[in-house]
């Protein structure tokens, strides 16, 4: 097993190019199942999750391959299987997104109950509720979900919670359904807008993505397309937090400022200087780090996927911070690892109370999930001495070349075999 070793403290300085968004590219790759033609997807990040979802499609009978460093070509005209096996779905819960497209193409789907990061239960009942409204019969058998429909019929679906995955799955099912599907209380994330743009470029008719009401008018078939994935706002936010905690200066290239508004607002409260320039987003931290409170919320609120990284930052802030997690009920596992580095963190239900300390100390820590791993790297950059991080396979799921990118802006960081 690999590990990441960080020697701190280090002040970051330079440019980082942000990769394509993990949370956009996965549903986009899956949505290519809806097309009879060849889809070419550009700015595909080099991630373990991308490899997994590619393998899922190939197992179903598609031909998906990387034809260049960041370009994937997918042809799904030959899909013949309707089952996503346990081995794939247990590794990555995004695999469950194949249900919507498979129901549209083949009228049935058999999916193992999903796995992924251990940050909460994240049930898929909202996905199934939407499918049932569209005429799908759902049965459970030995840890698998079987979904069948002689035909998909458009329906009005109200989501009790604006679930990103449910919004994406129901949207994709509605693309080839008969009639009109309306999703109310839909998730508004930019990644859903990117998915809708991809589907529409294939000939789909999706309106309202990025708002609480999405309307999908079913079409008979979809054709080939070429699409560029949006930049990863969570990766960008992680590097912004790293610049702040190290008192550094970074220029981030390939960012969409509008997607980062809640993060920018909070980092300015912390004391960071942030400007939009011709070459990208400039961030500098020259001032003492101020304590602020955070409450995670669905987009456009502060993203839960940056809560762990922000906790690392607040660990060395001046004063007391309260981080409230409203999206996932089990997303404070990184707090214990930060405490090992000297952080003063108390968990009270769904809130973490953080008393800032003058400095953190490097030690041996382990990543419990993807974003926790990023948070511990960020903490290690600011800590005194050596930080050794294990379970780095979590990080490989969502950060393209994180070690190399940090090295190019001055971090003393390397990857090694355990």
N, C-alpha and C positions, 0 to 999 in steps of 0.2 A: 504493500500500500504506500502511495506517495504521501509526502508531507510538505508543508510550506514553512520555510524558516525566514523570519523577519528580524533584522537588527535595527533597533530604534534608539533614540528618536531620529526621524529624518524629515527634512523640510522638502516638500514636493515642489517642483518647478518645471514647467514645460507645457507641451501639447499632448492631448490624448484624443484619438479619433474614436467616437462611440460607435459600437456595432449595431446591426439590426436588432430589433426588439424580440427577445425570446417569447414574450407573451402575445406577440402578433404573429410571428412566423409559424408557430405550432398550429393554431387553427387555420392559417392560410394554407399550409401544406395539406392539412386534412381536407379542406374545402376543395382541393383539386380533385378529390374523389367524385365530385359532382359533374366534372367535365368529361366529355368524350374525346377531347383533343389533348394536345401537349401544352402544359403550362411551364413557363420559365419564371423562376422566382429569383430576384436579385437581392444582394445585401443579406444573404443568409448567414447568420453567425455560426461559428464553429463550436457547437455545444453538444454535450452528451445527449440531451433531450432531443435535439434535431436528428441525431443518428437513430435514436429509438423510434421516433415517429416515422422516419424514413423506412425503417425496417418493418414497422407495422403495415405501412402501405404496400411494401413489396410482398409481405406475407399474404396480403389480400389479393395479390395478382397484378398489382401495378408495377410500373417500371420507373422507379425514382432513383436518381443518382446525382452526385455533385459533378458537374462538368467543368467547373473551375473553382477557384478558392472559395468564392462566396456566391456561386450560382448553382441552383438546383433545377433540374429538368425532370418533369413528372408526366407520365402518360398513364391514365387510368382507364383506358378503353377496354382493357382486358381483365378487370376485376371480376372474380368469380366466387370468392369466399365472403362470408358475412360475419365471421367471428374474429374478434381480437383476443388472442390467447392470454392466459394469466401471466406468463413470463413478461410480457410487455406492459400490460396494464398495471401490474403490481409495482413496476419500476417508476411509472409516470402516469399520474391520474389524467393528464391531458389526452391520453389514449381513448378515454371515454367519449371524446368529441367525434369519433368516427361513427357513432350511433346515428346522428342526424343525416349525414351524407349517405350512409348505407341504407337507411330506410328510404331515402329518396331514390337511390339507384336500384336497389334490389328488393325493397319492400320488407326487409328483415335484418336484424342485427343481434348478435349474441356476444355479450361483453362480460368479462370478469369484473367483479366489484373492484373499484379503483384503489390504487395506492398512491405513492408520492411522498412528499415531505410530511413529517409527523408534527403538523402545526395545528391540529384540530380534526374534528370528524369530517367536515365538508361533505355532507351527504349529497346524493344526486337526485333527491326526490323532486326537486323543481324541474330538472330535465325531464323526468318521467311524467310528471304532471302535464307538461306541455305536449309531450308525445301523445299521451292518452286523449287530450283534447282534440288532437288531429286524427283520431281514429286508430291509434296503435294499441294493440293488446300486449300488456306487460305481464310476464310471469317470472318467478324466481326459481332457480333450480341449482342446488349444489354450489352456491357461491357465484353463480352466473345470472345475468339478467338477459332474458329472451324478449325481444321486441318484434312484433309482426304486424303488418298492415297490408291488406289487399291493395289499398291505395291510401295515400296521404291526402287529407282534406284540410284546407285552410281553416284556421280557428282563431278566436280571440283568447289570448293567454295572459293572465295577470300573475306576475311573479311576486310572491310574498316578500321576497328580498331581492334586491337588484344583483343577482348572481351573474358574474361574468361568464362562467362556463355554461350555465343554463341559457343565457341570452344567445351565446354563440351556437349552441347545439340546436336550439329551436329555430333560430334564424336559418341555419343550413338545411334543416328539415323542410322549412317552408319554401325554399327556393324552387324545388321540383314538385311541390304539392299542388293539388287542384284548388284554385281559388286564392283568397287573400288571407294571410296570417298576420295578426296584429299582436305584438308583444308590448304589454303595459308594465310600467315600473321596470323597464329594461335597464341594464347596466349601461353607463355612459362612457366607459373608458375609451381612450384613443385607439386601443388595439381592436376594439369592435368596429370602429369607423374604418380602420385599415382592412379588416375582414370584409366589410360590406363593399368597400371600393374594389377589392379583388374579385368578389362575386359579381359585381356589376360589370367589371371589365370582361368577364366571361359571357355576359349576356343576361345576367340576373336583374331583377327589379326590386331593389331594396331601398327604402327611403326612411329617413329619420334616425339613422345610426348616429350615436353621439347625443341623442335626446332620450327622454323617458318613454317615448312611444315609437316603436319601429314597425313599419308596414312592409310586408313582403308579398309581392304579387307573383304567384307561381308561374313558371315557364316550362316548356316541354323539354328543352335541353340547353346545355351550356357548351361553349366552344373553347378554343385555345386562347391563351393570353400571356402577356409578360407583365410582371408587377415587381416594384421595388418596395421592400419592407421598410416601415418607419423606423427611426432611431429608437434605441432602448432608453426610455426615460428613467428606469430604475438603475441601469448601469450609470447613466449620466449623474443621477442623484448621489450614487455611491461615491463617485470620484469627487463630486463637489464637497461631500462631507469629509472625504479624506484630505482634500486641500485645506479645509477649515481646521480640522483637528491638528494638522501639522504646521499651521501658520504659513502655508504655502501660497503659490500663485500658479493657477492652471488655466489654459485655454482649452475648452472642450469643443471639438469639431463634430459636425453631424449631429446637431441637436435641434429640437423644435421647442422654442421657448414657451409657447402656450401650454405644452404638456407638463412643464416643470413649475408652474406658478405657485402651487402650495409649498413646494420645497424651497423655492427662491425666497418666498415670504418669510419662512421660518429661519432660513440661514441669515437673512438680513437682520432679523431680530437677535440672532446669536452674535452678530457683529461683523459678518462677512460683507465685503464689497463685491457686488455682482453687476456686470455690464454686458450688454449685447453688442458685439462688434462685427466687423465684416468677416473676420475669420472664425467666428463662433462665440461661445459664451465665456466671458472672462470672470474668474473668481479669485479673490485675494483675501487673506485673513491676517491683518496686522494688529488687531485689537484683542484684549482678553476675551475669552469665550464666555458669553452670558448664558445663564440658565433660562430655558423657556419650557412651556408646557406644550404637549402634543396630544392630539386625539386622532387616531386613525379612523378614516371614513371611506366609503366608496367614492370613486372619482366624481366630482373634482376636489374632494377632500384630500387630506394628507394620506399618502399611500401606505398601507400596511407593510408593503414590501421594502419600505425604508425605515421602519420602526426600529429594527435591531441596530442598523448602522447609526441612527440618531441616538440611540441609547449609549453607544460607545462614545459619541461626541459629548453627550451630557455628563458622562462619567468624569470629565475633566473640566466642566464648566464651573463658573463662579456662582454658587448658590444652589438652590433646590429646584429640581425639575420633576414634573409628574407626566408620565407617558401612559395614556389610556388606550388600550387595544379593544376596539369594538367589532373588528371583523372576524378574527380567529380567537378561539378561547384558550389555546395552548401555545401561545407564541412568545413566551418569555424564557424559553430554555437556555438562551444565550446569556441570561443574567447571571447564572451560576458561574459560567466560564469567565465573564467579565469580573466577577467578584474574586476569582482566583488571581486576576491581574491587579487587584487592589481597589476595584471600584466599590462604592458604598451604595448598594441597591437593595431596596426592600420591596417585595411583591405583596400587594394587597388586592386580592381578587383579580380583576382585569386591569389594574393599574400598577405601575412601577414608580416608586418614589426614589429619586436619585439625588444623593448629596455629592456635589462635585468634590473631587480630591485634587491635590496639586499635581500629581503625576500617577501614571500606571507603571507597573513593572512587568517585564517580559517573563513568561513561564510557559509550561506545556498546557495547551488547550485543545479542545476538539469541536468541530462543527456539528451541530445537531440538525441543521437544515441549510438550505442554500443561502438565505439572507443572513443567518447567524454566522456562517462562514465568512461572508464579506465583512460583517461587523467586527469579527475578531482580527481579520487582516488590518482593518482600519485602526483598531485599538493597538495592534502591534507596531504600526508605523509611528505612533505617538509614545509608546511605552519605552522605558529605559531598559536596555539589555535585549536579550534574545527571546523571541516568541516562537514556539514550535507548534504548528497547527496540523492536526490530523483529521481524518475523515474528509479530505479535500475533494472527494468525488462529488460531494454535494455542490461545491463551487463550480465544478466542471459542467454541471447541469445548466448553469445560467450566466456565466461570465466568460466571454471569448477572450482568451489570452490575458487574463488579469495580471499574472506575474510579469509578463513581458511589458505590458502597458505601464505598470508601476515602476519597473526598472528604467524605462525610457524617460521617466520624469524624476529620477534620482533616488528611488527607494532602494534600500539594501535588502533585497528579497530574492529568494531562490526556491526552486522545487527540488526535492531530494527523495530518494527511496528510503523507506523505513527500514 
